[in-house]
Amino acid sequence: MIRIPTLAYVILFCFSIIFAASAFILYYKSDVDISIHDEFIYRDSKPSLLLLLPKSHKDHGWSESHFNGFKGVLMQRNVVTEVHEFVKTEECLPQIDDFVSRGGNVVFAPSYYYINCVNEAAVKYPNIYFVSVVDKNVIPRSNVVSIGTEMYYLRYISGMIAGSVTKTGRIGYLIYKKTPETMQGVNAFTLGVKRIRPSATVVVFSMDKITQDLDRFLNKVYDKDHQLTVWTYHMSGNEVEQFAEKII
C-alpha cells in the first residue's frame, strides 16, 4: 500500500477545486442577461464631462493629481471632456452655466474652493450630476456625489520615510485647511513618523490662517525654527517642495 502524506492530500484537493471551478466558468452558459446599472451612464445622450481645477494641471500637487486620474479613467473612454484650469471661486458657477447650456451633464469640482458653487449649482440644475470633495459643508442631494481617496495609507508610509530621514526630530506639515480629509492625513502621517521615531514631533500649519505670501511664510517659520528641515503638505501647488529644496 502506498501512503500519501497529508500535505499531498491537501494539494490534490486544492487542484481538484481549481479544476472544477475552471471547468464551470468555461462551460457554464447562463440564460439570464447580466445588467449593470450606473446612474452616471446616460442612455439617451452621450456623457459630457467638465473638470474644474483651481490651479494648473501641472502644478505638481492637488490639481495635477486629479487631472491625471481624470485623464486616465475618463479621457480613454471616448467621452466628451473639458478641463478648465485656474478657475477662481467666483468663476465656478458661470463656467458651469456655460457648460450646461452646451449640453454638458456631469461636473467634477474636486476642490474645497468650489463647495458653495456645487451646492448652488446642484439646486439650479437638478438633472446634472456633480462630483465634489468629502466635506461637512457639501449639502447631500440626489445629484451630488462626494468622493475621497484612501490616501491615508500613503500618508502613513510617507510618515515612516520622514521619520527615518529627519535628523532633528521635527517635521513640518502644511495643509490647506482643517477638513476631515486633511486631518485624516495628518493623523496617518504622524502615526507613520512615530512608528520609526517615537520622539519626533509633527508641526502642522494651516493655510487658512496664513495672511502673507506662502514662500515668505515658510522662510519666516524656518528662520524661527531651523530644526524644521523635513516637510510634507496637503495642498495644491509645489511651493513647499521649492522651499524644501532651498534649505537642503
C-alpha positions as CSV (number, residue, x, y, z in Angstrom):
1,M,0.0,0.0,0.0
2,I,1.3,3.5,-0.9
3,R,0.7,6.1,1.8
4,I,0.2,9.6,0.6
5,P,1.3,12.3,3.1
6,T,-1.3,14.6,4.5
7,L,0.1,17.6,2.7
8,A,-0.2,15.8,-0.6
9,Y,-3.9,15.2,0.1
10,V,-4.4,18.9,0.7
11,I,-2.6,19.8,-2.6
12,L,-4.6,17.3,-4.6
13,F,-7.8,18.6,-3.0
14,C,-6.9,22.2,-3.9
15,F,-6.1,21.3,-7.5
16,S,-9.5,19.4,-7.7
17,I,-11.3,22.5,-6.6
18,I,-9.5,24.8,-9.0
19,F,-10.1,22.3,-11.9
20,A,-13.8,22.1,-11.1
21,A,-14.2,25.9,-10.8
22,S,-12.3,26.4,-14.1
23,A,-14.5,23.9,-15.9
24,F,-17.7,25.5,-14.5
25,I,-16.6,29.0,-15.6
26,L,-15.5,27.8,-19.1
27,Y,-18.6,25.7,-20.0
28,Y,-21.4,27.2,-18.0
29,K,-23.9,29.3,-20.1
30,S,-26.4,31.5,-18.4
31,D,-29.8,32.3,-19.9
32,V,-30.0,35.4,-17.8
33,D,-28.6,38.6,-19.2
34,I,-26.3,40.5,-16.8
35,S,-27.5,44.1,-16.3
36,I,-25.1,46.7,-15.0
37,H,-26.9,49.8,-13.6
38,D,-25.0,53.0,-13.1
39,E,-26.8,56.3,-12.6
40,F,-23.9,58.1,-14.3
41,I,-24.4,56.2,-17.5
42,Y,-26.8,58.2,-19.8
43,R,-28.9,56.1,-22.1
44,D,-30.4,59.0,-24.1
45,S,-27.4,61.2,-24.5
46,K,-23.6,60.8,-24.6
47,P,-22.0,61.9,-21.3
48,S,-20.2,65.2,-21.4
49,L,-17.9,65.9,-18.5
50,L,-16.3,69.1,-17.1
51,L,-13.3,69.2,-14.7
52,L,-12.7,72.4,-12.8
53,L,-9.2,73.0,-11.3
54,P,-8.1,75.8,-9.1
55,K,-4.6,75.8,-10.5
56,S,-2.6,74.4,-13.4
57,H,-2.9,70.8,-14.3
58,K,0.9,70.7,-14.0
59,D,1.1,72.2,-10.5
60,H,2.8,69.1,-9.0
61,G,0.1,68.9,-6.4
62,W,-3.7,68.6,-6.0
63,S,-4.7,69.8,-9.4
64,E,-2.2,67.7,-11.3
65,S,-3.1,64.6,-9.3
66,H,-6.8,65.0,-10.1
67,F,-6.1,65.8,-13.8
68,N,-4.0,62.7,-14.2
69,G,-6.7,60.5,-12.6
70,F,-9.4,62.2,-14.7
71,K,-7.4,61.7,-17.9
72,G,-6.5,58.1,-17.2
73,V,-10.1,57.0,-16.4
74,L,-12.3,59.2,-18.5
75,M,-10.5,60.5,-21.5
76,Q,-9.8,57.0,-22.7
77,R,-13.5,56.1,-22.8
78,N,-14.4,58.3,-25.8
79,V,-16.3,60.7,-23.6
80,V,-16.6,64.4,-24.5
81,T,-14.4,66.0,-21.9
82,E,-13.4,69.6,-20.9
83,V,-10.8,70.6,-18.4
84,H,-10.7,74.2,-17.2
85,E,-7.8,75.3,-15.0
86,F,-7.1,78.4,-12.9
87,V,-10.8,78.6,-12.2
88,K,-11.5,81.2,-9.4
89,T,-14.3,80.7,-6.9
90,E,-16.4,83.4,-8.5
91,E,-15.9,81.9,-12.0
92,C,-17.1,78.5,-11.0
93,L,-20.9,79.0,-11.4
94,P,-20.7,81.0,-14.7
95,Q,-18.5,78.2,-16.2
96,I,-21.0,75.6,-15.1
97,D,-23.8,77.7,-16.6
98,D,-22.0,77.8,-20.0
99,F,-21.1,74.1,-19.8
100,V,-24.7,73.1,-19.2
101,S,-26.0,75.4,-21.9
102,R,-23.9,73.5,-24.4
103,G,-25.3,70.1,-23.3
104,G,-22.9,69.2,-20.6
105,N,-24.3,66.8,-17.9
106,V,-21.5,65.9,-15.4
107,V,-19.4,68.3,-13.5
108,F,-16.3,67.3,-11.5
109,A,-15.3,70.0,-9.0
110,P,-12.7,68.3,-6.7
111,S,-11.7,71.3,-4.6
112,Y,-12.9,72.9,-1.3
113,Y,-12.9,76.2,-3.2
114,Y,-16.0,75.0,-5.1
115,I,-18.2,73.6,-2.4
116,N,-20.6,76.5,-2.2
117,C,-20.7,76.7,-6.0
118,V,-21.6,73.0,-6.2
119,N,-24.3,73.4,-3.6
120,E,-25.8,76.3,-5.6
121,A,-25.5,74.7,-9.0
122,A,-27.0,71.4,-7.8
123,V,-30.2,73.2,-6.9
124,K,-30.2,75.2,-10.1
125,Y,-29.6,72.1,-12.3
126,P,-31.3,69.0,-10.7
127,N,-30.7,66.9,-13.8
128,I,-27.0,67.5,-13.8
129,Y,-24.6,65.3,-11.8
130,F,-21.9,67.0,-9.6
131,V,-18.9,65.3,-8.1
132,S,-17.4,67.2,-5.1
133,V,-15.0,66.5,-2.3
134,V,-15.9,64.9,1.1
135,D,-16.7,67.7,3.4
136,K,-19.4,68.5,6.0
137,N,-20.3,71.6,4.1
138,V,-21.4,69.7,1.0
139,I,-25.2,69.6,1.0
140,P,-26.4,66.0,0.3
141,R,-28.6,65.8,-2.8
142,S,-29.6,63.0,-5.2
143,N,-27.4,64.6,-7.9
144,V,-24.3,65.3,-5.8
145,V,-21.6,62.7,-5.0
146,S,-18.7,63.4,-2.6
147,I,-15.6,61.5,-3.3
148,G,-12.4,60.8,-1.3
149,T,-9.4,58.6,-1.6
150,E,-7.6,56.2,0.8
151,M,-4.6,58.4,0.8
152,Y,-4.0,57.8,4.5
153,Y,-2.2,54.6,3.6
154,L,0.4,56.6,1.6
155,R,0.5,59.3,4.2
156,Y,1.4,56.6,6.8
157,I,4.2,55.3,4.6
158,S,5.5,58.8,3.8
159,G,5.4,59.4,7.6
160,M,7.7,56.4,8.1
161,I,10.1,57.7,5.5
162,A,10.1,61.2,7.1
163,G,10.7,59.6,10.5
164,S,13.7,57.7,9.1
165,V,15.3,60.7,7.4
166,T,14.8,63.6,9.9
167,K,17.9,64.4,11.8
168,T,16.2,66.8,14.2
169,G,13.0,65.0,15.0
170,R,10.9,68.0,14.0
171,I,8.8,67.7,10.8
172,G,6.7,70.4,9.1
173,Y,3.2,69.6,7.6
174,L,1.3,72.3,5.6
175,I,-2.4,71.8,4.9
176,Y,-4.9,73.9,3.0
177,K,-7.4,74.0,6.0
178,K,-8.7,71.7,8.7
179,T,-11.1,69.2,7.0
180,P,-11.9,65.5,7.7
181,E,-9.6,64.6,4.8
182,T,-6.6,66.7,5.8
183,M,-6.8,65.7,9.5
184,Q,-7.1,62.1,8.5
185,G,-3.8,62.6,6.5
186,V,-2.1,64.3,9.4
187,N,-3.0,61.5,11.8
188,A,-1.9,58.8,9.4
189,F,1.4,60.6,8.7
190,T,2.1,61.2,12.4
191,L,1.5,57.5,13.2
192,G,4.0,56.6,10.5
193,V,6.5,59.0,11.9
194,K,6.0,57.7,15.4
195,R,6.4,54.1,14.2
196,I,10.0,54.9,13.2
197,R,10.9,57.7,15.6
198,P,8.6,57.8,18.6
199,S,10.2,61.0,20.0
200,A,9.6,63.0,16.8
201,T,7.2,66.0,16.6
202,V,5.0,66.9,13.6
203,V,4.2,70.6,13.4
204,V,1.1,71.4,11.4
205,F,0.4,74.7,9.7
206,S,-3.0,75.6,8.1
207,M,-3.1,77.9,5.1
208,D,-6.4,79.4,6.0
209,K,-4.5,81.2,8.9
210,I,-1.7,82.4,6.6
211,T,-2.2,86.0,5.6
212,Q,1.1,86.5,3.8
213,D,2.9,85.1,0.8
214,L,3.4,81.4,1.3
215,D,7.1,81.4,0.4
216,R,7.7,84.3,2.7
217,F,5.7,82.5,5.5
218,L,7.7,79.3,5.1
219,N,11.0,81.1,5.2
220,K,9.9,83.0,8.3
221,V,9.0,79.8,10.0
222,Y,12.4,78.3,9.2
223,D,14.2,81.4,10.5
224,K,12.5,80.8,13.9
225,D,13.0,77.0,13.9
226,H,15.9,75.7,11.9
227,Q,15.1,72.2,13.0
228,L,12.2,72.0,10.6
229,T,14.2,70.6,7.7
230,V,11.8,67.9,6.6
231,W,8.4,68.9,5.2
232,T,5.3,67.5,3.7
233,Y,2.0,69.1,2.6
234,H,-1.6,68.6,1.6
235,M,-2.5,71.4,-0.8
236,S,-2.4,72.4,-4.5
237,G,0.9,73.7,-5.8
238,N,4.6,72.8,-5.2
239,E,5.7,75.8,-3.1
240,V,6.6,73.5,-0.2
241,E,8.9,71.5,-2.5
242,Q,10.6,74.6,-3.8
243,F,11.1,75.8,-0.2
244,A,12.5,72.5,1.0
245,E,15.0,72.4,-1.9
246,K,16.3,75.8,-0.9
247,I,17.0,74.8,2.7
248,I,18.7,71.4,2.0
